[in-house]
Amino acid sequence: MKKNLCRWYDETSAIKRAYDLGILDKKWVENYCWKGGKNCVRKKRFEEEGYVSPDYVLHDGTVDENLKKFWEKKKRSLE
């Protein structure tokens, strides 16, 4: 698959970190991040409103409860 990476798919991206850690299914990055962010609610809201989606919100705007638990646990461990 030829990749047209979203400009926000980098080391600061919670989505990229989740994928790299193996806790986010590849389909999400293939269908959104590797297609230039096309149809990505997270990207659209950030670029149009300056809104930064929580780390557990997926590209289509839904909440991934497993990601939510993971990031909350990680945050608590850093406190």
Backbone as a chain_set.jsonl record, in Angstrom:
{"seq": "MKKNLCRWYDETSAIKRAYDLGILDKKWVENYCWKGGKNCVRKKRFEEEGYVSPDYVLHDGTVDENLKKFWEKKKRSLE", "coords": {"N": [[0.842, -1.184, 0.0], [0.618, 2.121, -0.946], [1.67, 4.88, 0.882], [0.264, 7.889, 1.993], [1.017, 9.87, 4.147], [-0.676, 11.384, 6.866], [-0.27, 14.725, 7.877], [-0.161, 15.045, 10.62], [0.51, 12.648, 11.687], [2.761, 11.646, 13.571], [5.47, 11.431, 15.976], [4.289, 12.754, 18.112], [1.68, 12.107, 18.028], [-1.047, 10.556, 19.521], [-2.432, 8.502, 18.389], [-0.571, 7.332, 16.607], [1.333, 6.487, 18.498], [-0.212, 4.634, 19.947], [-0.738, 2.76, 17.955], [1.906, 1.946, 17.325], [2.526, 0.727, 19.73], [0.962, -1.469, 19.574], [-1.685, -1.483, 20.385], [-3.723, -0.439, 18.949], [-5.727, -1.186, 16.246], [-4.515, -1.964, 13.011], [-6.13, -1.225, 10.873], [-7.179, 1.299, 11.388], [-5.066, 3.174, 11.096], [-4.325, 2.591, 8.497], [-6.655, 3.249, 7.038], [-7.031, 5.934, 7.561], [-4.753, 7.588, 8.632], [-2.692, 6.832, 6.879], [-3.705, 7.622, 4.545], [-3.501, 10.269, 4.139], [-5.039, 11.506, 6.06], [-7.617, 11.713, 5.215], [-11.078, 12.189, 5.58], [-10.892, 12.142, 8.34], [-12.055, 12.808, 11.479], [-10.745, 13.749, 13.756], [-8.482, 15.128, 12.67], [-9.792, 17.051, 11.068], [-11.264, 18.556, 12.988], [-9.149, 19.579, 14.521], [-7.695, 21.131, 12.658], [-9.654, 22.934, 11.766], [-10.903, 23.984, 14.05], [-9.047, 24.088, 16.038], [-9.219, 22.255, 17.997], [-8.085, 19.761, 20.117], [-8.368, 16.418, 20.064], [-9.194, 14.018, 22.622], [-6.827, 11.469, 23.587], [-7.95, 8.955, 23.249], [-9.955, 9.065, 21.394], [-11.176, 7.993, 18.344], [-10.522, 8.085, 14.785], [-12.968, 8.401, 13.485], [-14.412, 9.727, 15.307], [-15.483, 8.305, 17.398], [-15.337, 6.883, 20.725], [-12.778, 4.882, 21.977], [-12.889, 2.528, 24.267], [-10.943, 0.795, 25.32], [-8.543, 2.062, 24.619], [-8.945, 4.379, 26.074], [-8.872, 3.454, 28.741], [-6.225, 2.515, 28.761], [-4.641, 4.89, 28.283], [-5.453, 6.445, 30.466], [-4.556, 4.885, 32.604], [-1.818, 4.951, 32.089], [-1.329, 7.689, 32.408], [-1.911, 7.99, 35.15], [0.166, 6.487, 36.209], [2.292, 8.136, 35.827], [1.97, 10.178, 37.553]], "CA": [[0.0, 0.0, 0.0], [1.334, 3.385, -0.992], [1.242, 5.699, 2.006], [0.214, 9.338, 1.912], [0.871, 10.1, 5.583], [-1.29, 12.591, 7.414], [0.77, 15.608, 8.418], [-0.159, 14.965, 12.084], [0.894, 11.289, 12.079], [4.172, 11.691, 13.95], [5.748, 10.947, 17.339], [3.418, 13.419, 19.095], [0.328, 11.595, 17.819], [-1.469, 9.45, 20.389], [-2.836, 7.412, 17.492], [0.661, 6.653, 16.173], [1.924, 5.788, 19.657], [-1.056, 3.471, 20.243], [-0.486, 1.773, 16.898], [3.264, 1.426, 17.518], [2.505, -0.141, 20.913], [0.146, -2.644, 19.268], [-3.002, -1.442, 21.042], [-4.693, 0.095, 17.995], [-5.779, -2.011, 15.05], [-3.881, -1.392, 11.818], [-7.132, -0.679, 9.947], [-7.368, 2.723, 11.652], [-3.999, 3.964, 10.471], [-4.395, 2.349, 7.051], [-7.814, 3.925, 6.447], [-7.037, 7.368, 7.824], [-3.42, 8.213, 8.726], [-1.891, 6.513, 5.703], [-4.412, 8.184, 3.382], [-3.43, 11.717, 4.254], [-6.019, 12.017, 7.019], [-8.903, 11.896, 4.532], [-12.283, 11.858, 6.35], [-10.56, 11.999, 9.754], [-12.719, 13.8, 12.326], [-9.708, 14.332, 14.621], [-7.72, 16.081, 11.86], [-10.691, 18.139, 10.669], [-11.548, 19.417, 14.143], [-7.93, 20.274, 14.909], [-7.35, 22.144, 11.665], [-10.701, 23.947, 11.623], [-11.32, 24.566, 15.329], [-7.959, 24.078, 17.001], [-9.599, 21.311, 19.045], [-7.26, 18.558, 20.214], [-9.181, 15.302, 20.558], [-8.553, 13.16, 23.631], [-6.015, 10.398, 23.006], [-8.732, 7.738, 23.036], [-10.973, 9.283, 20.364], [-10.724, 7.455, 17.068], [-10.599, 8.921, 13.587], [-14.372, 8.654, 13.123], [-15.02, 10.472, 16.407], [-15.95, 7.425, 18.466], [-14.428, 6.651, 21.853], [-12.296, 3.51, 22.14], [-12.793, 2.34, 25.719], [-9.657, 0.169, 25.652], [-7.538, 3.124, 24.567], [-9.217, 5.285, 27.19], [-8.326, 2.816, 29.948], [-4.77, 2.466, 28.635], [-4.056, 6.212, 28.467], [-5.704, 6.888, 31.837], [-3.636, 4.127, 33.464], [-0.48, 5.491, 31.837], [-1.279, 9.022, 33.03], [-1.834, 7.797, 36.618], [1.489, 5.962, 36.568], [3.257, 9.23, 35.725], [1.675, 11.179, 38.599]], "C": [[0.887, 1.247, 0.0], [0.772, 4.287, 0.099], [1.336, 7.186, 1.685], [-0.039, 9.789, 3.352], [0.216, 11.435, 5.906], [-0.171, 13.434, 8.034], [0.885, 15.522, 9.932], [0.233, 13.575, 12.599], [2.401, 11.265, 12.335], [4.314, 11.238, 15.399], [4.878, 11.603, 18.407], [1.988, 12.894, 19.033], [0.021, 10.412, 18.741], [-1.884, 8.244, 19.556], [-1.605, 6.64, 17.023], [1.29, 5.872, 17.326], [1.122, 4.539, 19.99], [-0.832, 2.371, 19.208], [0.89, 1.129, 17.081], [3.354, 0.483, 18.713], [1.662, -1.401, 20.703], [-1.22, -2.641, 19.919], [-4.084, -0.811, 20.171], [-4.593, -0.718, 16.714], [-5.24, -1.249, 13.831], [-4.893, -0.732, 10.881], [-7.326, 0.825, 10.146], [-6.305, 3.576, 10.98], [-3.998, 3.781, 8.96], [-5.487, 3.199, 6.407], [-7.823, 5.43, 6.645], [-5.639, 7.982, 7.74], [-2.592, 8.005, 7.473], [-2.57, 6.966, 4.416], [-4.51, 9.697, 3.523], [-4.415, 12.331, 5.23], [-7.392, 12.244, 6.413], [-10.044, 11.365, 5.401], [-12.03, 11.679, 7.85], [-11.173, 13.151, 10.56], [-11.699, 14.5, 13.219], [-8.942, 15.43, 13.884], [-8.576, 17.295, 11.511], [-10.943, 19.101, 11.825], [-10.316, 20.204, 14.574], [-7.64, 21.423, 13.939], [-8.391, 23.262, 11.562], [-11.038, 24.677, 12.92], [-10.185, 24.712, 16.337], [-8.214, 23.123, 18.156], [-8.699, 20.082, 18.992], [-8.108, 17.459, 20.841], [-8.44, 14.543, 21.646], [-7.844, 11.982, 22.949], [-6.791, 9.135, 22.672], [-9.871, 7.91, 22.028], [-10.395, 8.833, 19.024], [-10.996, 8.429, 15.924], [-12.026, 9.286, 13.196], [-15.119, 9.381, 14.236], [-15.546, 9.615, 17.545], [-14.877, 7.262, 19.546], [-14.069, 5.176, 21.897], [-12.037, 3.313, 23.628], [-11.481, 1.691, 26.138], [-8.528, 1.195, 25.621], [-7.701, 4.077, 25.74], [-8.62, 4.732, 28.484], [-6.8, 2.813, 29.915], [-4.15, 3.822, 28.941], [-4.289, 6.741, 29.876], [-4.769, 6.184, 32.817], [-2.215, 4.678, 33.308], [-0.324, 6.853, 32.509], [-1.137, 8.9, 34.553], [-0.455, 7.326, 37.036], [2.568, 7.049, 36.53], [3.068, 10.282, 36.833], [2.442, 10.881, 39.874]], "O": [[1.779, 1.398, 0.834], [-0.443, 4.441, 0.229], [2.347, 7.67, 1.175], [-1.179, 10.059, 3.73], [0.516, 12.465, 5.302], [0.757, 12.9, 8.642], [1.922, 15.887, 10.486], [0.282, 13.351, 13.809], [3.199, 10.921, 11.463], [3.363, 10.714, 15.98], [4.743, 11.06, 19.503], [1.174, 13.209, 19.901], [0.731, 9.406, 18.741], [-1.706, 7.1, 19.974], [-1.607, 5.409, 17.046], [1.726, 4.735, 17.149], [1.701, 3.493, 20.285], [-0.747, 1.192, 19.553], [1.023, -0.092, 17.0], [4.159, -0.449, 18.716], [1.65, -2.293, 21.551], [-1.862, -3.688, 20.004], [-5.228, -0.665, 20.603], [-3.506, -0.912, 16.169], [-5.485, -0.055, 13.661], [-4.553, 0.216, 10.173], [-7.604, 1.546, 9.188], [-6.621, 4.592, 10.36], [-3.7, 4.72, 8.223], [-5.271, 3.8, 5.355], [-8.561, 6.134, 5.954], [-5.376, 8.808, 6.865], [-1.867, 8.905, 7.049], [-2.062, 6.719, 3.322], [-5.477, 10.317, 3.081], [-4.61, 13.546, 5.233], [-8.241, 12.894, 7.023], [-9.988, 10.239, 5.896], [-12.872, 11.121, 8.553], [-10.846, 14.318, 10.342], [-11.779, 15.712, 13.418], [-8.771, 16.531, 14.408], [-8.13, 18.434, 11.646], [-10.846, 20.317, 11.66], [-10.426, 21.37, 14.951], [-7.372, 22.549, 14.36], [-8.04, 24.412, 11.297], [-11.414, 25.849, 12.897], [-10.337, 25.374, 17.363], [-7.519, 23.166, 19.171], [-8.567, 19.442, 17.948], [-8.514, 17.556, 21.999], [-7.214, 14.43, 21.611], [-8.232, 11.561, 21.86], [-6.319, 8.321, 21.878], [-10.666, 6.991, 21.834], [-9.298, 9.226, 18.628], [-11.631, 9.468, 16.109], [-12.265, 10.357, 12.64], [-16.32, 9.623, 14.125], [-16.009, 10.146, 18.555], [-13.688, 7.474, 19.31], [-14.949, 4.316, 21.859], [-11.084, 3.863, 24.18], [-10.955, 2.005, 27.207], [-7.66, 1.197, 26.494], [-6.719, 4.527, 26.329], [-7.949, 5.449, 29.227], [-6.156, 3.078, 30.93], [-3.237, 3.913, 29.762], [-3.421, 7.414, 30.431], [-4.253, 6.804, 33.747], [-1.5, 4.847, 34.296], [0.712, 7.13, 33.114], [-0.345, 9.614, 35.168], [0.044, 7.713, 38.092], [3.63, 6.895, 37.132], [3.91, 11.162, 37.016], [2.318, 11.614, 40.855]]}, "num_chains": 1, "name": "protein.A"}
